[in-house]
């Protein structure tokens, strides 16, 4: 639903250099249009898009001039909490992971990847992350350009689950993990990622989900990339 507003002659929002305000008591609604706003109205009514502070918190778009067209709040779905599966990869000369003093995963030249699953992730995210990890070009070719993937060099892969990558750290001094997937889902998706990667690479080692792990590596470069789906 689109509501059309008229600004009187003395309105501060009429001028070219006018500063938009969040509250305009001088607005006068003209009429309401239900449905999708077509090009016919915008073609006949000049308007100037102006970014306001409110847009940082809301996905709604406003147009300020002699007439103001506002999308009705709630028309666009807020996807603030929609997250993606994460793979934090590091190019390494070697890496290993131990649990209780016992080495459970070890690789030579290749990638060590920390993996995190968000609560909104789906099977498509698993397939997409596997595709990106195996195909992402992080190794140098003969011309010393970063143009080869771990699959191209027949390298090795170490996948380590790390739920802390899902943390929300915007506020306070303690991370919030409410956006992370439940342990059952995260574990299943991690196993699915391992299986998908093993279909395209000979050597895929892993950490242990839910365990207290110690990870050692030598980052080659250093080269580190944050991949998401």
Number of C-alpha atoms within 10 A of each C-alpha: 13 16 15 16 20 17 20 14 10 9 16 17 22 18 13 10 8 13 14 18 13 9 7 12 9 14 16 14 13 10 10 11 10 8 8 8 13 8 8 8 9 11 9 8 10 12 15 13 12 14 14 14 10 13 12 9 9 14 17 17 16 17 18 24 23 18 22 22 19 16 18 12 12 10 11 11 10 12 8 9 11 11 17 20 25 24 26 20 23 24 24 23 18 20 23 21 24 18 15 10 9 10 14 15 20 22 22 18 19 28 32 34 24 20 25 25 31 25 19 14 20 14 10 10 20 23 15 15 22 22 16 15 22 20 15 19 17 21 20 13 14 8 7 8 11 13 14 16 21 21 18 15 13 13 20 23 33 26 25 25 23 21 21 15 18 23 16 15 11 9 8 8 7 10 13 15 15 13 16 23 20 13 14 8 16 22 18 13 22 20 17 16 21 20 13 18 22 16 11 14 16 13 17 22 19 21 24 17 17 11 11 11 20 14 16 13 18 16 18 16 10 9 13 17 13 11 17 17 17
